[in-house]
């Protein structure tokens, strides 16, 4: 039996599809057969909701044939036939049909589920310009609420006030609108979303002209972002009449403005475009965005005006895979063009913020400790650009390398080479004499010659470096530039009151470790500096991340490794993104991480992706490091974040400033998160 952990439904996700059947020119029997065949395919693929094109049962471009009695009777019979033929199928189906009610013909979306006709939604806005003449045939549905329509032997809810909600799958709430409705200034789906729908759907005919596909994508993206929802769009494809128009069959699935899947336009075969929608993510986004609730109140609370048509979905807790690409590096886009754009913005956010702060303080110098590691390297190259922008000489940057008991020759040489290449004022202060004196004053065993490398031994070195930097800033009219990054703040992998937690300005505090790596690569690739600087940056990128506070192992020569102690930064940044930005449950984060990381060969990784993009992590490994992350994030680290200095928010993926994105008690507990993970994430899937 499949473990429930594998099921998308266990994690509040649903599978949706935009269907593009082969249309006909008014052959309703052929349209019914095509619809049933695609519903069968969707059922086999574990789809929960299928959106068909506008008038897919009737055909759209048949003009005055819509006004023929035989056509109208056949259209109504087709709805009943499809309902009966799909009674054994699980998906909620949204099909298009022209239906007569009370002496008027309506262009409608009909919701069907397991043989039941749940309701009928008429098109609100009828286009009657350029090539469109819908008012010649149809009556508008705008304002029609609280009504029913007779279909076969039953009265079915009819109106623009319908949303369809599963009573056994939280968040699976669907709204339907038709084509022109979302070209309107006030799309009906806006009210539907405010009433509680998380999956907004559009049944569209929409003939194709040059540029229209881009317009549809723009509208679908905007509506999913504005409505904090998913948006599923299906346009009519080949088979419709081409008397004066052509059709491309564009299918789109968006979530919060992000394209999840799209069809192959102009395809000669039927196509089912499938993607998994994250209902939990959408619900959490609405909870944290107060404007959404304010808009509902301002609109007169649409929830009280909509009829919620309830159905029992009966989702199967089976492993149907995941029809959704999960980025291994959520702070870093996979697409090269978008990645470059994001890196440009991130880098310039940091540069502009630092330039403003430095100018506002009226300081003479900018003081920074340069270790030769990633974080101080990135802070230093940002500082160099900030000085350039201010028209100040880079010599006003005072860079200090401060070797301790475990400082490697390579990192120290890299620090010196980088400072010289950038043209800052470079100096060195050996902290070992002061550290020995402090350890001796404390009675620490190391001062007596014993190799005791405890946290006190480490933090004496880290603390002295910070003490020197602040006093140097006092002496030389400067401010201290912080180097600690977002990943270290999330994990508490920083010493309270020391440079990676305390400074005058924390320029890296909004940038996770994985993004810092890509930012440095972007600087090299886009020639932000000269060739000598680029060569040093490439060398620094290639070295292992280490605090270099404990001497290398005497037997093996192995140096202190950060990731062996706290876990891979790639996983930790993944966890942090979904905790801070989306507030997802740990079991859901583990599920997403498992799908993202379980296959080392998954994805075609760009050349500039690091080697750790190509590794694999099994569920026990993910579970181990997620548990460690939860303890560090929720229980042991908040007091450090509560006292961090100013620094710019950089990523939309979230920040940890106590004055901004993340406010939490410093004496909290991780119990709730650990219990949820331990209950719902198996130790293995064997």
N, C-alpha and C positions, 0 to 999 in steps of 0.2 A: 504493500500500500504506500502511496506517495505521502511523504511527510508534509503536513499543512504548510510548513515553512516555504515550500517550493511554489505554492499557489499565489498568483497575483491577487486573487480575491482576498486571501488572508491578509494582504498588505494594503487593502483599500485601493486597489487598482482595478480598472475595467478595460476591456479590449473593445475598441470601436473601429468601424470600417466605413469608408466612403466607397460605395459601389458604383461602377460604371458598366451597366449591362449593354448589350447590343440593342439599340432602340429599333423601332419600326415606324413606318408612316401610317399610324392608326391601326395596326394589326394588334388588337388587344390580346388575342389568344397567344400570340408570339411574345408579347410583353409580359404576360402572366408567367409563361414558361421560363423566360429569362430571369424574372424576379425570383421565382421559386428555386431555380438552379443556383443562383447566387446566395440565396438564404441558406440553402443546404451546404454550400461551400463555407459560408461564414460559421455555421454551426459546427462543422467539422474542425475549423480552426480555432474554436473556443472564443468566438466573438460575442460580445454582450449587446452591442447596439450597431445596427447597419443603417446608413443613410443612403437612400436612393435619389436619383435626380427628380426634378420637378416633373409632374405628370408622367412619370415613367410607365404607369399602367395604361394611360390613355394615349400617350404621345403628345408632345408639345406643339410642334409646328404643323398643325393640321387646319389652322384657320377656322373657316366657318363650319367645318365638320364637327366642331365642338357643339354646334347648335342643332345637330341632328338627333332626333329622339332615339334612334337605334344605337347611336354612339353613346348616348347618356346612359341608357339601360345597360349596355355592355360594360360601361365603366363601373357602375355600381355593382354589377354581378362579379366583376373582376376582383374588387376589394374582398368580397365574401369568399371567393374562390381561393385567393392567396392566403387569407386567414385560415381556411380549412386545410389547405395544402401544407402549411407551415406549423401546424399545431404541435408537432413533435420536436420542433426546433427551439433552442434556447434563446436566441437573440431577440431583443426588442427591434422591430422593423419599422422604419419610417418610409412609407411609400407614397408616391404622388398620384392623385386621381382627380378628375373633374367630377364633382358630385352636385346633384340638384337638391335644393332644400327650399321649401316654401316659395316655389316659383322663381327661384334664382339659381344660377349656375355658379359654383365656387371652384376656384383653383385651390386644392387642399393637400395637406399632409395628413396621412392616416397612420396612427400608431397601432401596431399589431404585436401581440405577444402570446405565444403558445396557443394560437387559435382564437384568441379573444381580441376583439376590436376595442381598444382602450379609449380612443377619442379621435376627433377630427379637428384640425386646425386650419382655418381658411387663410389665404394670403391677404395680408393687410393692405399692401400698397401695390396697385396695378400700373405697370408702365404703359404709357400711351403716347409715346414720342418716338421720333425716328422710325426704326423698323418695328416698333412694338404697337400692338393694337388690342391689348388685353381687355380694355373696357368695352370693346365691341362684343365680347363673349361672356366675360365674368363679372360678378358683383364683388365689390371690395369687402374684405372681412373686418376692417378696422372698426372697433367699437362693439363688435358682436361678442357678448359674454353671457354666461349662464344659460346657454341654449343646448338643445339636443338635436340630433338628426336620426331619422329612421333608416337603419340599414338592415335589410332582411327582416327578422322578427324582433329586433330589439331597438330601443332608443339609446343612442350613444352620445356622450358629451360632445358638444360642438361649440367652438368659439376660440378667440385668441387668448383666452384666460386659462389655458391648460398647461400644466407641467406634469410629467410622468415620473413617478418615484417608486423605486423598489423598496419594499418594506423589510428586506432581508440582506441588503447590501448598503450600508451607510454611505451617503453622498452620491449614489447612483440616481441622480435626478436630471431629467432631460427636458429641454425645450426645443420646439421646432418653429422655424420661420422659413419663408419661401423666397428665394431669388431676390427680387427687387427690395424686399423688406430690409436687407442689410445695406442697400445703397441709400436708404432713406436717412435723413438727419437724425431720426430717433428710431433706431431699429427695435422691433419688438423684443429681440433677444436681450436688450438691456434690461427691460422690465422683468423678463423671465429670469435673468441672472439675479437681479435684486430680490426676486421672489424665492430664490433658493436653488435654481438650476445650476449645476456644475458642468453639464455637457450641453452646449448649445449647438443646434444642427441647422443646416441650410440645404433644402432640396431646391436645386437650381436647374434651369435649362441653360440660359446664358450662352447665346451664340458667341463665337470667337471672332475677334478682329485684332489687328496688331496692337499689342500693349495691354490687352484686357486681362490676360493671365496675371500680369504683374499687379494690376489693379485689384483683382480678386484676392491675391496673396496679401496685399497691403491691408485690405479691409478685414480679412480673416485674422491677420496678426493683430491688428488694432483692436478688434472686438474681443478677442480672447484676452488681451492685456487689460483693456478697459473694464471688461466684465469679470475679471479674475476667474476665468473659466477655460474649458476646452472648447474648441470650435471645429466642427466637422462639416466640410463643404463638399457637395457632389454636383457636378455639372453634367448635362446631357452630352453623350458622345456620338460616335458614328451610328448611322441608321436613321437619325431624324431627317426630315425633309430638307434638301438643299436647294429648294426653289430660288430663294434669295439669300440664304444664310448658310454658314458652316458651323461645325461643332467639334470641340476638342476633347471633351470628357475629362476635364480637370478635377481631380480629387485632392483635397487638402485636409490635413489634421494638424491643428495648432493647440498649444497649451501655454498660457501666460505669455503670448507673443512669440513663442518659439515654435518653429516648424518641426514637427515630429515625422511626418511622412507626406509624400505627394505622389500622384499617379504619373504614368507615362502618357503624356498627352498624344492625341491622334492615334492611339493604339487600335489596331484592327480587331483585337480580341477583348472580351470582357475582362475587367480588372477589379480586384478588391484590394483597396489600399488600407492597411491595417496598422494600428499603433495602440500601445497601452497608455491609458490616461491615469495620472496619479491623483486620485481624489483627495487623499490625505494632504498632499502638498497644496492643492487648491483650497481646501477648507482651512488649513493653517494660514495661508496667505490672506484669506478674508478676515480671519480672526485678528491678525496683526495689522491690518490696514483699516484704520478707523474711518477713512473717507468712504469706504464701501458701505458701511452701516449708515453713515451720515446721508449718503445719496439715497438709500432706501427710505429713510425718514423724510427727506426732502421730496421724494416722489410719492408721498402718501402711503408708504409701506405696501408695495405691490404684493407682498405675501398674503395680505388679507383680501386681495382682490382676485387672486388666482385660485383655481380649483386644482388640488393635488390629486391626480388620478393614481391610485396605489395599485401596484401589481407585485406578485411574489415571483422573484426572478429565479430562485433556486440555483445559485452559482455552484459549480463543481469545484471542490477543493483539490484540484488535480494540477500536476505540473504540466503546464502548456507552454513553457518557456517564457521568454520576455520579448515582446515586440516593441522594443524601445532601446535606443542607444543610450547607454550610460557612460558619460565621460569619466575616464580614470582621473583626470585632473579637472575637477569642476571649476576651478578658478582660471583655467587656461583653455580657450577654445581649440578644438581640433583643426578647424578650418584655417589654413595659413593666412588668408587675407584678413579674416576677423581677428586672428591672434595678433597679427602685426598692428592692427588698429587698436586693440585693447592694450598692447604693450606701449604704443605711442601715448595713449591717454594716461595709463598708470604712471609712466615715467614722468610725464609733464605735470601731472597732479602733484607728485612729490617735489619736483623742481620748483613749481610755482608756489607751493605752500611754504617750502623752506625759504625761498627768496623773500616772501612776504614777512615771515617771522624774523628772519635775520635783519631785514631793513627796519622793522618795527622796534627792535630792541636797541638799535643804534650801536650795536657791538662793533668792535674793531676787528675781532677775529672769530673764527669758528673752530672749536677744539674737538678733535675726534681721536679715539683710540683705534688704531689700524692693526688688526691681528693677522691679516692675510687670509681670513676666512670669508665666506659668502656675504654675511650680513654687513660687516664693516666695509667690505669692498663695494657693495652696492650703495651704502650710505655715502661713501667717499665720492663715487662717480656722480651721484645726485648733487652733492655739495659743489663739485667742480662746475657742473652745468648751472647751478644756482648763482654762483659767483660770476660766471660768464654773462648770465642774464642781467645781473645787477651792474655790470660794467666794473666789477671789482677784480683785482688780481687774484689768481688762485693761490698766491703766496699768503694771502690772508687766512687760508685754511692751515691750521696747525695740526699736523698729523703726528701721532706718537705711537711707536711700537714699544711694547712693554713686556719683554720676555720674562717668563716665569720658569718654574722647575721642569715643565714638560713641553715648553715651546720648541717646536721642531725647526731645524735649520731651513727647511723648504718654505714653510709658511712665513717665517721671519724674512727670508729673502724676497718672497713675493710681496710682502708688505712694503719693504723698502723700494722694490722695483716699481710698484704701483704709485707710491707717493712721488717718486722722482719723475715718472712718466707723465703724471698729471700736473706737475709743477707746483705742488703745494710745499709748504715749509715742513720739512721732515726732521724728526729727532727720535732719540731712543732713551728710555729710562728703564734700567734693569731693576725690577721690583724684588729680586731675590734677597738682597741684604735686608730690606725692610720687612719682608715676609718672615725671614728667619728670626729677626728681632721680635716681631709680634708673636710668633709661635713660641718663642722662648719665654716671653713675658707671660704667656698663657699657660706655660708648663706643658705644652704639647709634646708628645713623644718624638715627633720628627726632629725637634730641636736637639734632642739627645742622641740623634743618629738612628732612630728606629724608622723603618719604612712604613709608617702609618699614613695612608692616603685617604683619610675620611673626608666628610663634607666640610669640616672645619678647615682642613688643609686646602681644599679647593677654594672655599669662599674667602679665605684670607687673601689669596692671590687676586680673585675677582674684585674684592672690596678695595684692595689697595689701588688697583688700576683706576677705579672710579674716583677714589679720594684724590689721586694725583690729577685726574682730568678736571675735577671741579676746582681744585686749588690753582691749577694752571690757568683756567678760565678767569678766575679772580685776578690773578697776577697780570694777565695779558689782555684784559678787557674783552673777554670772549664769552660765548655760550657753548655748552657741551652738546654735541650732536649724538643722540641715541642711535643705537644700531639694532636693537632687538626687534624681531619680526612678529607677525600675527600668529604664526605657528607656535613659537615659543611662549607667547602669552596664553594661548589656548591650553597648552600643556603645563603651564607653570614652570617651563624649563628655563627659568631665569631666577637670579638671586635677588631677593628683595633689597632695594636700595642700591643696586649695582647697575652698571651701564646698560645691560640688556633689559633692565626694568625701569631705571631711573636716569633722567637726563634733563636738559632744558627744553629739548624738542625731540620727539620720537618719530623721526621721519619714516621709519620702516614699519611702524606699529600696525598699519593697515594692509600690509603686504605679506601673504603667506610664503613659506619657504619655496614651494614649488613655483610660484609666480616670480620670485626673485631670480631663480635660475633662468627662467625664460626671458626676463627683462635684461639680464646681462647678455644672454645670447642675442637678443634683439639689438642691443647697443653695438655688439660686434658686427652683426650682419648689416646694419644700417649706417655704419661708419660714423657713429657719434663722436668717436675719439680717433686718435691716430693709430698707425699699425703697431707701434711699440706697446701702447696701452692694450690694444686688442689681444696681442699675444699673451700678455700677463693675465688678462681676464680669462682667456681660454684655459690657461694653466690652473688658475684658481677653481674654475668650474669642475675640472677633472679630479680634484682631490677629495678624499673622504671627509665628511663633516665630523669634526671633533672639537671639544672644548679645550683640549690640550692643557688640562690642569693636573693630570696624573701621569707620571713617567710611563714610558712604554714597558710592556711586560719583559722582565729580564730574560725569560726563557725563550719566548717566541718573537719578541720584538714588536708585537702587536700594539698599536697605539689605541688610546681611549676612543671609543666609537659612540657617537651620540645615538645613532639609530638602533644599535644593539641594546640600548638601555630603555629607550622610550618608544621604539617601533619605527617603521619606515615613515618618513615625512609624507610620502605619497598617500599612504593610508590615513595618517593623522589629519592631513588637509582634507581628504575626502570626508572623514567623520566630522570635522569641524564645520565644513560647509553645510552639511545637512542638519546639524544641530543648531548652529547659529542663524543661518539664513532661513531654514524651513521648519525647524522645530519638530522634526520627524522622530518617531519612536525608534529606540535602538534596534529592535528586530527588523524594522523596515530599512534602516541604514545598513545593517548586516546583509540583508537580502540584496540591496542595490550593489553593495561592495562585492558580494559574491558573484553577481552577474558581470560586474565590470572587470574583475580581476582574476576570475578562475581559469581563464584561457590565455596562456602567454602569447599565443599566435593571433589572438583576436585583434582585428583592426589593421589597417595599413598605416603604420606610424610614420610621420614625416621624419626626414633625416635629422632635424634639430631637436627631436624628442630624445630625452636622456635614456640611458640603458634601463633605468628602473621603470620605464613605460612598458617594457617588453617582458617583465617577469610575471609570474602567476602566484596567487595566494589562495590556498584552500580555505574552507569554512572554519576549521579549527584555528588556523592562524589569524584569520580576520576576527574571530570571536575573542581570541587572546588579547590582541592589541586594542580592540574596541573596549573591552572591559578595562584595560589599563587607561585608555583615554577617558572613559567616563569617570573613573575615580579621580584622575588628575584634574579634569575639567570642572566637575561639579563639587568636589569635596576639598581639594587641597590647593587650588590656585586662585580662587576669586579674590582673596585679600590682596594679592599682587596686582591683579587687574584693576581693583578699586582705587589704587593709588598711582596709576600710570600718568605720565605727563601728557601734554597736548601732542597731537600728531594727526595728520590728515587721513580721513577715510578714503580708501582707494578703490576697493572692489565692491561691486553690487552684491557679492556673495556674503557680505557682512563685515562688521568690525567689532571690537571688544572694548571700546571706550565706555567707561561708566557714565559718561555724559551723553552717550549716543545710542548705538545699537543694542548694547548689552548691559542690563542693570540687574544685579543679582546680589543676594546676601553673601557676605564674606564668610559666614559661618554655616553655610548650607551643607546638604548631604547628597550623596549620589544614590541613596537607597532605591528611590522610585525607578530610576533608569536602569540600575543593575538588576533589580527584581524583574523588570519587564524583559530585559535581554535574556536572563537566565530561564525564565518561563517559556520563552517563545523561540529562542535560537538553539537548535540542537548542537551538541558537541561535535557531531559529524553527521553526514548524510548516508552512511553506508547501511 
